[in-house]
Amino acid sequence: MAIAWLLAQKPWIVPIPGTTKLHRLDENIGAVSVELTPADLREIDDATAKITVKGARYPEKLELLTGR
Protein backbone atom coordinates (compact mmCIF):
# COMPACT_ATOMS: atom_id res chain seq x y z
CA MET A 1 0.00 0.00 0.00
CA ALA A 2 2.83 2.39 0.75
CA ILE A 3 4.28 1.91 -2.71
CA ALA A 4 0.84 2.31 -4.30
CA TRP A 5 0.39 5.54 -2.31
CA LEU A 6 3.74 6.85 -3.55
CA LEU A 7 2.87 5.98 -7.15
CA ALA A 8 -0.40 7.92 -6.78
CA GLN A 9 1.33 11.12 -5.62
CA LYS A 10 3.13 12.43 -8.71
CA PRO A 11 4.00 10.79 -12.03
CA TRP A 12 7.68 11.60 -11.56
CA ILE A 13 7.98 9.87 -8.16
CA VAL A 14 9.63 6.49 -8.58
CA PRO A 15 9.74 4.31 -5.46
CA ILE A 16 12.89 2.24 -5.17
CA PRO A 17 12.11 -0.46 -2.62
CA GLY A 18 14.79 -2.86 -1.54
CA THR A 19 14.33 -6.51 -0.75
CA THR A 20 16.26 -9.74 -0.50
CA LYS A 21 13.23 -12.01 -0.74
CA LEU A 22 11.43 -12.98 -3.93
CA HIS A 23 7.98 -12.95 -2.32
CA ARG A 24 8.56 -9.36 -1.16
CA LEU A 25 9.55 -8.41 -4.71
CA ASP A 26 6.24 -9.87 -5.91
CA GLU A 27 4.42 -7.77 -3.28
CA ASN A 28 6.28 -4.65 -4.41
CA ILE A 29 5.46 -5.27 -8.06
CA GLY A 30 1.82 -5.82 -7.08
CA ALA A 31 1.60 -2.17 -6.03
CA VAL A 32 1.20 -1.12 -9.66
CA SER A 33 -2.14 -2.95 -9.81
CA VAL A 34 -3.53 -1.09 -6.78
CA GLU A 35 -5.60 1.87 -7.91
CA LEU A 36 -6.16 4.42 -5.18
CA THR A 37 -9.07 6.73 -5.88
CA PRO A 38 -9.05 10.41 -4.93
CA ALA A 39 -11.38 9.44 -2.06
CA ASP A 40 -8.88 6.80 -0.90
CA LEU A 41 -6.07 9.35 -0.96
CA ARG A 42 -8.18 11.87 0.99
CA GLU A 43 -8.99 9.21 3.59
CA ILE A 44 -5.31 8.33 3.95
CA ASP A 45 -4.36 12.03 4.20
CA ASP A 46 -7.07 12.65 6.80
CA ALA A 47 -5.91 9.67 8.88
CA THR A 48 -2.23 10.60 8.74
CA ALA A 49 -2.99 14.23 9.60
CA LYS A 50 -4.24 13.00 12.99
CA ILE A 51 -0.90 11.40 13.84
CA THR A 52 1.32 13.44 16.12
CA VAL A 53 5.01 12.83 15.54
CA LYS A 54 6.94 12.93 18.79
CA GLY A 55 10.64 12.92 19.40
CA ALA A 56 13.62 13.42 17.18
CA ARG A 57 14.57 11.22 14.28
CA TYR A 58 17.93 10.41 15.82
CA PRO A 59 19.35 10.65 19.34
CA GLU A 60 21.09 13.99 19.85
CA LYS A 61 24.65 12.62 19.46
CA LEU A 62 23.79 10.93 16.15
CA GLU A 63 21.97 14.00 14.93
CA LEU A 64 25.23 15.93 15.22
CA LEU A 65 26.75 13.54 12.70
CA THR A 66 24.12 14.21 10.02
CA GLY A 67 25.72 17.46 8.88
CA ARG A 68 22.85 19.72 9.82
C-alpha positions, 0 to 999 in steps of 0.5 A: 500500500505504501508503494501504491500511495507513492505511485499515486502522488506524482507521475515523476515519483519512482519508489525504489524499494529494496528486498532480499526475498522474492515474495517481497519483490512480488508484493512490491510489483503488485503495487502497480495494480492497486488503484487508489481513488481520490477518495482513498487518498483523501482518507489516507491524508485525513488519517495521517494528519491526525498522527502526532510525531513525537521525538527526534529522528535520531538521538542527539549525538547521532543528529550531530553527525548528520551534517545539519 
